[in-house]
Amino acid sequence: MSELPQNTLSLSQKRIIAAGVTAFALALLITISFGLFVILQQFIQTFKDVLLPLAIAAILATLLRPIINYCEQHTRLSKTQGIILLYILVVLTLAATTTIFVPILFHQIAEFAEAAPAIRDNLLTFLQQKTPAAWEWFHLRLGQAPDEYLQSILTTHSDTLTEALKMLPEKVGFIGGSIGSMFGKIAAYTIIPVYLFFILNGNRDVWNDLQKQLSFFPDERRDDIVFLCRQFSEILIAFFRGQIIIGFLLGIVLAGGFGLVGLKFGIALGLALGLLNIIPYLGTMLGILTVLPLAYLQDGGGTSLIIACAIIFTIGQVLTDYVFTPRIMGNKTGMGPMLIIFSVFFWGVALGGIMGMVLAIPLTAFFLVFWRLARERYLPALTKNQTEA
């Protein structure tokens, strides 16, 4: 009998097959990852009112745990007593802050309500004088002048509100359901201190527990997973602890600067925009869209006040980028300004709103750490095997 011919593959053919298998595996991995991401997104959207309070409590616990540990180690207080003392200090701080700042904020809100008609009139005058072509176009499209159209809108909304109030008795069931839903959401967030207490009072070693739960992995893989989780935790703690302090300092700078240059409602706006910068650059971007028009349209405002407010924004951002952030947070995230801005918008869309924006920097930093680990430990071995094939 004649021998069957043996099918032998050349080195180039083996490389092509190896490359095809690798590409298929990569495509399959991306598809599975995308599917899991979509499932995670839907899960978060459905249960966000349950998950967000727990996430907030966990973040606060990571920020406050060093204080509790310090009290337990350097005082005679137990962990429970230290937590209770911390709660008392937080309540006293909130009470003092409320006593000092709330009257100022209410005063500025009242001033804004009083000045709103003048700001509206200044805006309409500006549009009519500076953009007559646009004013005429709106006049032709609306069939009346824009100021008359705006007044008719306000009147219509006032009439609608009156009609809604008349129908109020008929809608008691619907309103009752809405109020019930509102109280449900309030209850979900008021339980945050309870979550926080139990998390802080726990004595379990999270990383040791994680090691045990992942015992079915080989030692090297298990160590890598625990390493990534530790990195994410450290980035989370450093980011939120740093951003809260940085946002507070920026709020003081903006509030003081706006107050000095004569911007109305400047103190309230400055503090609010500073705290919004807990999500990097969000307060600055919103501030430019609100403060600069107000600086021009308020009574006594104009180009000089716009320039002054722009200088205040510039000073605040320079202090944030070159003084506050390096001294308080260092380079924990390893991310530049452009990547930070992209991350905020990307995760805001991906996870559906504020929760994604809040977690944007820690999540992106985590994936950067994951990529560095994969690049240093796994990709070289994969490319080496492919080359040998």
N, C-alpha and C positions, 0 to 999 in steps of 0.2 A: 504493500500500500504506500502511496506517495504521502509525504508529510504535508500537513496543512501549512499554508504560508502564515507566518507570524506578522501581525500588524504592529509595526514599530512607529512611534511618533518622534519626529525630530524635536530638537531643543526649542526651536521657534514655535512649533505647534503646541508644545507643552506650556510655553509661556502664554500663548494666546488663550488656551483653555483655562489656565490659572487666572488670567486677567478677567475672562468672562465670568468665571465662578465668583471671583471677588466682587465684580461689578453687580452681579445678581444679588449676592449677599448684602451688599451695601444698599441697593435699591429696596430689598426686602426689609432691611433694618429701618430705613427712612420711612417706608410705608407704615410699618408697625408703630414707630415712634409718633408719626403724625396721627394715626388712629387713636393711640393712647392719649395724645395731647387733646384731641377733639373730645374724647370721653371725659377727660379731666376738666376741660372747659365747661362742658354741660353740667358736670357734677357741681362745680363751683357756682355756676349761675343758679342752679336749682336750690342749693343749700347754703348760699352765701350768708343769709341772716343767722344761720347756726354756726358756720365756720368762722366768720369774721370776728365775733366776740372771743372765740377760743384762740384765734390767731393773735389778736391784740393782747390777750392775757399772757400767751406764751412769750410774745416779744417783750412785754413789760417785765415778765419774770426773768428773762435773760439779762435785762438791764439792771434790775434791782437785786438780783441774787448776790452780787459781791457785797452790797451794803448789809444784807442779812447775815452773810458769812462773817463779815467783819464784826458785827455786833455780837454774834455768837462766840467768836474767838477772843475778843478783847474786852468784853463786858460780862457781867454775871447774868445777863438776860438769856433765856432760852430762845430757840428759834421762833416759837409761837409768840412769845413776848416781844421779840424784835419785830415781827411782822405787824403786831398790833401797834407798837410804837411808831412804825413807819406809816401805818394808816392814819394815825392821829396827826403826825407831822404833815402828811399830804393834805388832810382836811383843813388844818390850820393854815397851811400855805395857800390853799384855794380860797379860804375865807378872807385872808389878808389881800390876796390878789383881786378878789371880787370887790372888796371894800374900796380898794385904791382905783382900779381901772374901770369897773362897770359904770360908775357915775360919769367918767370921762367919755366912755363909749356911747352911753345914752345921750349925753349932751351933744356929741358930734352927730349922732343919728338924727336927733331933733333938728340940728342945724342943716343937715342935708335935706330933710323933708321940707324945711322952710325955703331952702335955696333951690330946690329942684325946678320950680316953675321958671325962675330966672335963668337957670342953666339951659332949660329947654328953649326958652325964647332966644338966648344967645346963640344956640346951635342953629335954629331956624334962620336967624339973621345972618349968621356966617354963611350958611348954604345959599341964601338968596343973594348976598353981596359977592361972594367969592366964586360961586359956580352958577351964574344966571342961566346958562344953557341947561344944566341938570334940573334947576328949579322949573324952567319952562317945560322940559320934557315930562317931569312929574305932573305938572299942571295939566298938560294935554292928556296924559295917560289916566289920571285920576278924575278929570273933569272938574277939579277945584284945586285951589292952592294947597300945598302940603300942610301948612299950619291949620287950615280949615279941615282938611282930611283928618289930621291928628286929633283935632278937637271932636270931630264926629265919632271917631273910634272910641275916644274916652267916654263920650255921651252914651254910645251904644253899649259899651261894657258896663256903664253905670245902670242903664235900663235893664240889661241882662241880669245884673246882680240883684236888682230890685225884684224882678220876676222870680229869680231863684229863691229869694227869701220868702216870697209869697207861697211858693210850692214846698217850702220846708216841711210842713206837717205831713205831706204825702210821701216824703222821702225818708221818714224816720228809720225804716228798716235798713235802707242802703247806708245811711249815715251811721247807724249803729254798727253795721258790719265794718265800715271804714274805720270807725273809732276803735273797734275791737282789734282790727289788724294793726292799727297804729300802736295800741298798747302792747300788742304782742311783740312788735319790734323793739319798743322801749324796754320791755321785760328782758328780751334777749340780750340787750346791751348793758342793762343794770346788773346782770349776773357776772359781768367781767370781774369785779372785786372778789366774788366767791371763787371763780376759776383761779384767779391769781393767788388767793390764799392757799388753796390746796396744792398748786404747783410749787409755790415757794416753800411750803411746809413739808414737801416730800423729801425723803432721805435716799431715794434710789439713785444709783449711779447709772445715768442714761447710757453712757458709752459702754459700760460693762454689760448692761442689758442688751444693747444692740449687738455686741459681740456674740452673746449667747443665742439671740434670735437668728443670727446669720451663720450658725454653726454648720449648716449644710453646705456652705461654700468652702472651697479650698482656703487655706490660711492666707495666702497672698492676696486673693481676691477679696476676702473678708476685710483684711487690713486696708485695702484700697478704698472700699466702700465706707468704712468707718472714718478714714482720713478725709474723704470728700464731705461726709456729714459734719465732721469737726470743723473743716474749713468754712462750710456754709454757716454754721453756728457762729463762728468767730467773726465772719464778715457781717452777719446780721446784727450781732451785738455792737460791733464797732461802728457800723453805718448808722443805726438808729440812735445810739447814744451820742454820736458825733453830730448828726444832722439836727437833733432836737436842740442841742446847745448852740450850733451854728445858726439855726433858724431864729432862736431867741435873740442872739446877739445882732443878727442882721435886722430883725424887727426893731430893736432899740435904735440902731443906726438910722434906718429909714424914718421911723417916727420922729426922732430928734431932728433929722435933716429937713423933713417936710414941714415940721413945726417952725423951724428957724426961717425958712424961705417964705412962709406965709401961705402954704397950701391949706385950704379949708378941708376939714376932716382928715388932715394929714396924719395925726397920731393914730387914729383908728385904722386907717389904710396901711400905714407903715407896719404896725404890729401884725395885722392880718397877713400882709404880703410876706413878712419875715417868716411867720409860722408856716405859710404855704410852701416856703422853700425847703421844708422837710422833704418834699418831692423836688429834687434839684431843678433849679431854673424855672419852676412853675410859677412861683411868686413873682419873679422878675418879669416873665413874659406877660402874665396877667396884669401886672402893675403898669407896664408900658402902655397896654391897651386901655387902661382906665385912668391912671394918674395924669398922663400927658394931655388927653382931651379935657379933663377937669381943670387942669392948670390953665388952659387957654380959655375955657368957657365960663369959669367962675367970675364973679364981679371983682374987678381989679386984676384979673389974669391977663395973660398975653404971652408973646414970644419970650420975654425975659424970664417969666416964671416957668415956662416949658424948659428953657435951657437950664435953669437952676435945678429943677426936678430931675432932668436928665443927668446932671452932674452928680446929684445925690445917688441915683441909681448906679452910676459908674463907680462912685466911691464904694458903695455897698458891695457891688460885685467884685471889685478889686480886693477889698478886705476879705471877702468870702473865699476867693480863689487863691490868694497869695498869703493870707495871714491866718484866718480862722481855720480853714480846712487843713493846711499843712501842720499846724500846731496841735489841733484837736484830734484829727483823724489820720494824719499822715497819708500814706499811700496804700491803705488797706485794700481798696478795691482794684487798684491798678488800671483805672479807666480814665480816658481823656474826656473833655467836655462834649465833643461831638458824639462819642459813643454813649455817654450818659443821656443826652437829649434823645437820641434814637431809641435807647432802651426804655425810657419813660413812655414814649408814644407807642412803641411796639407792644410792650406788656400791658399797657392800658387798653389797647384794642384786643389783644389776645385773651386777657382774662376779664374783659368786660368792665372797665371803669377804674374807680379809685383804688380798689384792692390791687390790681395789676400795676398801677403807677407807684403805689407805695412799696411794693415788693420788687420793682423793676431792677434796681441797682444790685441788691443781694442775689437775685436770680441770675442776672447777667454775669456777675462776678463768679458765681458758682460754676456756670458753664465755661467760663474762661479757665478756672482751676481744673475742671474736668478735661478740657481740651489739652492743657499742659501735661496733665498726667497721662492721657492717652498718647500724646505725641512722644513723650519720653519713654514710656514703658511698653506700649502695645503696638503702635504703628511701626516702629523699627523692626520688631519681630515679624510682623505681618509682611512687610516689604522684603525682609530677608528671606522668608520662606518662599515668597513668590519668585524672587530672583533665583533661588536654588532650584525651584521647579523648572 
